[in-house]
Amino acid sequence: MKQSLFFLGLFFVLITMTAVGEAQELILHLSFDELAGDVAKDLSEFGNDATFKGNPKLIDGVFGKALEFDGKTSGQIPDHASLDIVDGITIEFWAIVKGGEAIQSGVEKGIAWVSGLYNLAALYNGGTILQFFDLPDACNDDNIGPSIQDGEWHFLAGTWDGNDILLYIDGELEAEMPCKGELVPNNDPLFIGARGGSGRFLTGALDEIKMYNYALTKDELLKDMEEPVTLHVDAQDKLATVWARLKTR
């Protein structure tokens, strides 16, 4: 009986772990309210902490502190399954963009223009963009939104639901394009404020970087823009709940 219960419990745990992995999740939240040396802690349940090189410096942000980027500073997050996007994503952050390069990356998965790459660029040839490598060519760099290069804080957000790319600035939809397809994940790190840590450096500041593995609605983006609170149920809590239920049977 005990052996049967064990295997039954194991079965439910495996099912629960699968459900957790496939759930719509917040997969990254860097608030930049503090740094532990050169590390910014990820507030999501996945522990995607970012390590920065250059001269990471905290300044006053939209909510608490923000991280200043001087055109030489960048962050790196090791590859993790939670960051391997296939058919849906939201990337959002508050940004100040000043001078510097003509293209300035915000959040980008990949060291170069490679399969599985996605990038929300704070500055892209005079505008802003959410771009992907694996989608049709027009989705690579044609869906350009207005520029935020005015030295002021702006809330930039890009979503993709497997069918359409939407780009928002300060909560308003500014650019959209049909982009149907799937991404083939790469094993590269996720970079903050530069492409591959070696180019397209951001000059300005970022605050409240958040990523989801699905496309948020406009109303959900507005809630994040107004109050970027991290709300999640930890995967361990979910498993503990399953075990608790099994023990009472």
C-alpha positions in Angstrom: 0.0 0.0 0.0 2.8 2.4 1.0 4.6 1.5 -2.3 1.5 2.2 -4.3 1.1 5.5 -2.5 4.7 6.4 -3.2 4.4 5.9 -6.9 1.0 7.7 -6.9 2.7 10.6 -5.2 5.6 10.5 -7.6 3.2 10.5 -10.5 1.4 13.6 -9.2 4.6 15.4 -8.5 5.8 14.8 -12.1 2.5 16.0 -13.4 2.7 19.1 -11.2 6.3 19.8 -12.3 5.3 19.6 -15.9 2.3 21.9 -15.4 4.6 24.4 -13.6 7.1 24.3 -16.5 4.4 24.9 -19.1 2.5 27.6 -17.1 2.3 31.2 -18.1 5.0 32.7 -15.9 6.9 35.8 -14.9 10.4 34.6 -15.8 12.5 37.6 -14.9 12.1 40.7 -12.8 15.1 42.9 -12.1 14.0 45.8 -9.9 17.5 47.3 -9.5 16.6 48.5 -6.0 19.9 47.1 -4.8 23.0 45.4 -6.1 25.0 42.7 -4.3 28.4 43.7 -5.6 27.9 43.4 -9.4 24.8 41.2 -9.2 21.2 42.3 -9.6 18.8 39.7 -8.0 16.0 38.3 -10.1 12.7 38.6 -8.1 10.9 35.9 -10.2 10.9 32.3 -8.9 13.5 31.2 -11.5 16.6 32.9 -10.0 17.8 34.5 -13.3 20.2 36.8 -11.5 22.2 39.3 -13.7 25.9 39.8 -13.3 27.2 43.2 -14.6 30.6 44.3 -15.9 31.8 47.8 -16.6 30.6 50.4 -14.1 27.2 49.4 -12.8 25.8 52.2 -10.7 22.5 52.7 -9.0 20.6 56.0 -9.5 17.1 57.2 -8.6 14.6 55.4 -10.8 10.9 55.4 -11.5 10.3 53.0 -8.6 13.1 53.0 -6.1 16.5 52.7 -7.7 17.5 52.1 -11.3 20.7 51.0 -13.0 22.7 53.5 -15.0 24.4 52.5 -18.3 27.3 54.5 -19.5 27.8 53.0 -22.9 30.3 50.5 -21.6 28.3 48.6 -18.9 26.3 45.4 -19.6 24.7 42.5 -17.7 24.6 38.8 -18.4 22.2 36.1 -17.3 23.2 32.4 -17.9 21.1 30.4 -20.2 18.1 28.8 -18.5 15.1 26.8 -19.7 12.8 29.6 -18.5 14.4 32.0 -20.9 14.0 29.7 -24.0 11.0 31.3 -25.7 9.1 29.4 -28.3 5.7 30.9 -29.0 5.1 33.9 -26.7 6.8 36.6 -24.8 6.5 40.0 -23.1 9.6 42.2 -22.4 9.1 45.5 -20.6 11.2 48.1 -18.8 11.5 51.7 -18.0 14.3 53.4 -19.9 16.2 56.6 -20.3 18.0 56.8 -23.6 20.6 59.5 -24.2 23.4 59.7 -26.8 25.6 56.8 -27.9 25.3 54.2 -30.6 22.5 54.2 -33.2 21.3 50.8 -32.0 21.2 50.2 -28.2 20.0 46.9 -26.9 17.8 46.6 -23.9 17.2 42.9 -23.3 18.6 40.4 -25.8 18.9 36.6 -25.8 22.0 35.7 -27.9 25.6 36.8 -28.5 24.9 37.6 -32.2 22.1 37.5 -34.8 21.4 33.8 -34.2 18.4 31.4 -34.0 16.3 31.9 -30.9 17.3 35.6 -30.6 14.8 38.1 -29.3 15.6 41.7 -28.5 13.7 44.7 -27.1 15.9 47.5 -28.2 15.7 50.8 -26.4 17.0 52.5 -29.5 16.9 51.1 -33.1 17.9 53.4 -35.9 15.9 56.3 -34.6 13.1 54.3 -33.1 12.4 51.3 -30.9 11.8 47.6 -31.7 11.0 44.1 -30.6 12.7 41.8 -33.0 13.2 38.1 -33.5 15.6 36.0 -35.6 13.4 33.0 -36.6 10.3 34.8 -37.8 9.6 36.1 -41.3 12.2 38.7 -42.5 9.8 41.6 -42.1 9.5 40.8 -38.4 13.3 41.2 -37.9 13.5 45.0 -38.2 10.5 46.5 -39.9 8.1 46.9 -37.0 9.8 50.1 -35.6 8.1 52.3 -33.1 8.8 55.9 -32.2 12.0 57.1 -30.5 12.3 57.5 -26.7 15.7 59.1 -27.1 14.9 62.3 -25.2 16.6 61.9 -21.8 13.2 61.2 -20.1 11.8 58.0 -18.5 9.6 56.0 -20.8 7.9 52.6 -20.3 8.8 50.4 -23.3 7.0 47.0 -23.7 6.9 44.5 -26.5 4.7 41.4 -26.8 4.4 38.5 -29.2 1.8 35.8 -29.0 3.0 33.6 -31.8 1.0 35.6 -34.3 1.6 39.3 -33.8 4.2 41.6 -32.5 2.9 44.6 -30.5 5.1 47.5 -29.3 3.9 49.9 -26.6 5.4 53.1 -25.3 4.0 54.6 -22.1 1.1 52.2 -22.2 0.0 53.1 -25.8 0.2 50.8 -28.8 2.7 52.4 -31.2 3.5 49.6 -33.7 2.2 46.2 -34.7 2.8 43.5 -37.3 1.6 40.0 -38.1 4.5 37.6 -37.3 3.4 34.0 -37.2 5.9 31.4 -36.3 8.0 29.7 -33.6 11.4 30.3 -32.2 14.2 27.7 -32.0 15.8 28.4 -28.5 19.6 29.0 -28.4 22.0 28.2 -25.5 23.4 31.8 -25.3 23.0 34.0 -22.2 20.5 36.8 -21.9 22.2 40.2 -22.1 21.1 43.4 -20.5 22.1 46.7 -22.1 24.3 45.4 -24.9 24.4 42.7 -27.6 26.6 39.9 -26.4 28.2 42.2 -23.9 30.4 43.6 -26.7 28.4 46.1 -28.8 25.2 48.1 -29.1 25.7 49.4 -25.6 22.9 51.4 -23.9 23.6 54.9 -22.8 21.1 55.9 -20.2 19.3 53.9 -17.5 16.9 50.9 -17.0 14.4 50.2 -14.3 12.0 47.4 -13.5 12.9 44.9 -16.3 10.3 42.2 -16.5 9.8 39.3 -18.8 6.9 36.8 -19.2 6.8 33.7 -21.3 3.5 34.8 -22.8 2.0 38.0 -24.2 0.4 40.4 -21.7 -2.7 42.3 -22.6 -2.7 46.1 -22.6 -4.5 46.2 -19.3 -1.9 43.9 -17.8 0.9 46.1 -19.1 -0.8 49.1 -17.6 -0.9 47.5 -14.2 2.8 46.7 -14.4 3.5 50.3 -15.6 1.7 51.7 -12.6 3.0 49.3 -10.0 5.6 46.6 -10.9 4.8 44.2 -8.0 6.1 40.7 -8.4 3.3 38.2 -7.6 3.9 34.5 -8.0 3.5 31.2 -6.3 6.8 29.4 -6.0 7.1 26.1 -7.7 8.3 24.5 -4.4 5.1 25.8 -2.7 3.1 24.1 -5.5 4.9 20.8 -4.9 4.5 21.1 -1.1 0.8 21.5 -1.6 0.6 18.3 -3.7 2.6 16.3 -1.1 0.4 17.7 1.7 -2.7 16.5 -0.1 -1.2 13.1 -0.7 -0.3 12.5 2.9 -3.9 13.1 4.0 -5.2 10.3 1.8 
